[in-house]
Amino acid sequence: MKPTRISASSYLNTAPLVWSFLYGKNHGKVEIILDNAPARSAELLTQDRVDAALVPVSAYQTIDDARLVPGVCVGARERVQSVCLVTKGKDPGDVRSVALDNSSRTSVALTKIIFGEFLDVEPIWRSAEPNIDRMLDSADCALLIGDPALRLAEKKYRVFDLAALWRQHTGLGFVFAMWMTKRNDSPVDFASARDEGLAHVDEIMNNYLPHVSLDRAEMRNYLTNNISYAVDKSMSEGMRLYFELAHKHRLIEQNKPLQFVADHLIKPA
């Protein structure tokens, strides 16, 4: 029998969700594939190369037969800190060009929604590698996600938290990624794995402190306050509104009903 295979990005914000598979009770029970780009996990699930993947939520609308694992996520109720718009001084409303870190389609679509729906601005979009200096050499604004965004403390730029902008205009939280599968049930107890990871935040911090521009207190705050690993009502409503607006702005071709493992369909509002 083939072992269960799962995939996730290797960012700091996913570490509590995968710690159990690397070091804890689930170590050796599944084969885990880690990659820097969240979009890579979506690709592996699309190709049926993994049984489940931690996927940017926008990919749910493009992966045939995808089902969401309820309750577990990478999200934010108010501020996320690791998904940011960055400028050399301009307000977002004055931006005319944006360099997009395309590691996550969800954040790219969210950026376009914020500009188009809330700021009534249609800048020139450019795809770019996540190097902030080079991005801002060619554009007024840059979208930066993941660990590179956490290193912005070293730079002298204006930083606008994307989850905070979303909450400012909608009053809702935001879900960036969820575990997804094409199976009818979840191949792994991801909620239990999450809880084990959150119980080992100190070990996680020891692994990542040399690699990001956060001290121990800042990293603890990021992992325990900025990032939410459980979906609450505000975040669930935020995800539904995100899909509605993404479809309105033609960023996704369809807004299909939400389908969860071993659950019924939840149709768009």
Secondary structure by P-SEA (a helix, b strand, c coil): cccbbbbbbccccccccccccccccccccbbbbbcccaaaaaaaaaacccccccccccccccccccccccccccccccccccccccccccccccccbbbbccccaaaaaaaaaaaccccccccbbbbbcccaaaaaacccbbbbcccccccccccbbbbbcaaaaaaaacccccccbbbbccccccccaaaaaaaaaaaaaaaaaaaccccccccaaaaaaaacccccccccaaaaaaaaaaaaaaaaacccccccccccccbbbbccc
